[in-house]
Amino acid sequence: EPGDRWRPLWSKLAQMGVVGLTAPESCGGLGLSDLDFVLLVEEAGRAAMPGPIVETTAVALPSLGELEPAPRAAAGDAIVAVGLHGDEAGFGADADALLLTTGDELHLVERAAVTVEPVRSVDGLRRLAAVSWQPAPSTRIGGHAELQDARDRGALAVAAQLCGVAAHLIEVTVEYAKQRHQFGVPIGTFQAVKHHCANAALALEYARPLVYRGAYSMSRHDAERSIHVSMAKAYASDAARLAARVALQVHGAIGYTAEHDLQLWMKRAWSLSAAWGDAAFHRRRVSDAVFGPG
């Protein structure tokens, strides 16, 4: 288990101003929009960066505004976990406060008022926890609209991360295909290997513009921003899962080993593709918005 090994990195990111990018300037942040932030999250995915970049920076800080603990969170001195789908919260066991939901309401709850039980994740760097709590009028900070925006920000940030994950997987796979020899030639010269790598690259090229479109819609509060975010998350999930599969196939047996770094990005692709709504969930969401439920 990685424990708290991500915290020194988180402190450095806070000193650089990264953690507080989405917080208002009045809270010590930069007040940047989703369009600005999504590029950074994509690079975080490329590096398989640990830490609550989605939970605290992408979702919690824009939702909190100037509420406590936004100033401390923007400075990296507090962690705000988020659990807006089911009873699990990312980084819940590490949090000083949690952004949670009941019904169509958004609640900010102090860590002391929440029972937290760590949950094992396929991605050990993505720390999950089961949470139980009791809502109160004093913890409510938003209704349906605020909750939906928070969910969309989370899905968009994860989609951007997935693009970064997919990009890295494709890069290392192509490089490995150039170096690994079979029958006296690099395996990358075989047409079947080329086609698999090309298909993964093509899926990423389709997904990335949708992520940027979703970020643009969110930054402008477009009436159809939820549809654009769902399209981005669906395609980014597909692209990352395909990139992980191709990477594993091209690397062969070594790709299965825990000693090889490939597993860090594959596990991130698998876990994030299911987080904040999987591809099937978001395709249904788009279908319902376009054609109506049913």
SULNOR-V242729 format. One record per residue. N is the residue number from 0. PSI is psi in whole degrees, -180 to 180 (999 if undefined). Layout:
n = (N & N)
psi = (PSI & PSI)
//
This chain:
n = (0 & 1 & 2 & 3 & 4 & 5 & 6 & 7 & 8 & 9 & 10 & 11 & 12 & 13 & 14 & 15 & 16 & 17 & 18 & 19 & 20 & 21 & 22 & 23 & 24 & 25 & 26 & 27 & 28 & 29 & 30 & 31 & 32 & 33 & 34 & 35 & 36 & 37 & 38 & 39 & 40 & 41 & 42 & 43 & 44 & 45 & 46 & 47 & 48 & 49 & 50 & 51 & 52 & 53 & 54 & 55 & 56 & 57 & 58 & 59 & 60 & 61 & 62 & 63 & 64 & 65 & 66 & 67 & 68 & 69 & 70 & 71 & 72 & 73 & 74 & 75 & 76 & 77 & 78 & 79 & 80 & 81 & 82 & 83 & 84 & 85 & 86 & 87 & 88 & 89 & 90 & 91 & 92 & 93 & 94 & 95 & 96 & 97 & 98 & 99 & 100 & 101 & 102 & 103 & 104 & 105 & 106 & 107 & 108 & 109 & 110 & 111 & 112 & 113 & 114 & 115 & 116 & 117 & 118 & 119 & 120 & 121 & 122 & 123 & 124 & 125 & 126 & 127 & 128 & 129 & 130 & 131 & 132 & 133 & 134 & 135 & 136 & 137 & 138 & 139 & 140 & 141 & 142 & 143 & 144 & 145 & 146 & 147 & 148 & 149 & 150 & 151 & 152 & 153 & 154 & 155 & 156 & 157 & 158 & 159 & 160 & 161 & 162 & 163 & 164 & 165 & 166 & 167 & 168 & 169 & 170 & 171 & 172 & 173 & 174 & 175 & 176 & 177 & 178 & 179 & 180 & 181 & 182 & 183 & 184 & 185 & 186 & 187 & 188 & 189 & 190 & 191 & 192 & 193 & 194 & 195 & 196 & 197 & 198 & 199 & 200 & 201 & 202 & 203 & 204 & 205 & 206 & 207 & 208 & 209 & 210 & 211 & 212 & 213 & 214 & 215 & 216 & 217 & 218 & 219 & 220 & 221 & 222 & 223 & 224 & 225 & 226 & 227 & 228 & 229 & 230 & 231 & 232 & 233 & 234 & 235 & 236 & 237 & 238 & 239 & 240 & 241 & 242 & 243 & 244 & 245 & 246 & 247 & 248 & 249 & 250 & 251 & 252 & 253 & 254 & 255 & 256 & 257 & 258 & 259 & 260 & 261 & 262 & 263 & 264 & 265 & 266 & 267 & 268 & 269 & 270 & 271 & 272 & 273 & 274 & 275 & 276 & 277 & 278 & 279 & 280 & 281 & 282 & 283 & 284 & 285 & 286 & 287 & 288 & 289 & 290 & 291 & 292 & 293)
psi = (140 & -16 & -132 & 22 & -14 & -15 & -41 & -40 & -42 & -41 & -40 & -40 & -38 & -41 & -31 & -11 & 2 & -45 & -38 & 18 & -39 & -3 & 150 & 153 & -30 & -17 & 11 & 7 & -171 & -12 & 31 & 160 & 176 & -34 & -38 & -44 & -31 & -30 & -38 & -41 & -35 & -42 & -33 & -39 & -39 & -33 & 0 & 43 & 130 & 165 & 161 & 51 & -35 & -50 & -55 & -51 & -46 & -36 & -55 & -50 & -44 & -30 & -32 & -31 & -120 & 9 & 149 & 143 & 39 & -47 & -41 & -37 & -40 & -30 & -4 & 8 & -6 & 147 & 129 & 113 & 163 & 131 & 90 & 4 & 107 & -154 & 23 & 145 & 131 & 128 & 28 & -37 & -16 & -1 & 154 & -24 & 160 & 139 & 113 & 170 & 147 & 126 & -127 & 28 & 148 & 129 & 143 & 119 & 134 & 148 & -35 & -21 & 7 & 134 & 125 & 133 & 116 & 141 & 134 & 134 & 149 & -28 & 103 & -19 & -8 & 96 & 118 & 156 & 141 & 135 & 145 & 139 & 170 & 120 & 154 & 155 & -33 & -18 & -12 & 127 & -1 & 163 & -150 & -45 & -45 & -39 & -43 & -41 & -40 & -43 & -40 & -40 & -41 & -46 & -40 & -45 & -41 & -39 & -42 & -42 & -44 & -36 & -41 & -41 & -48 & -42 & -44 & -45 & -42 & -43 & -49 & -30 & -44 & -42 & -41 & -39 & -25 & -30 & -35 & 126 & 142 & 136 & 30 & 3 & 158 & 139 & -20 & -12 & -12 & 135 & -39 & -41 & -42 & -44 & -41 & -46 & -40 & -40 & -40 & -43 & -38 & -41 & -40 & -41 & -28 & -37 & -41 & -47 & -31 & -36 & -44 & -36 & -41 & -41 & -41 & -43 & -42 & -40 & -26 & 3 & 42 & 140 & -26 & 23 & -34 & -38 & -44 & -38 & -43 & -39 & -41 & -46 & -40 & -49 & -37 & -38 & -46 & -44 & -43 & -41 & -39 & -43 & -39 & -42 & -45 & -41 & -43 & -41 & -42 & -40 & -26 & -147 & -36 & -27 & -18 & -14 & 145 & -20 & -22 & 137 & -18 & -35 & -26 & -43 & -34 & -45 & -37 & -40 & -45 & -44 & -43 & -29 & -26 & -16 & 150 & 34 & 122 & -177 & -40 & -42 & -46 & -30 & -38 & -38 & -43 & -44 & -44 & -37 & -34 & -46 & -10 & 153 & 149 & 999)
//
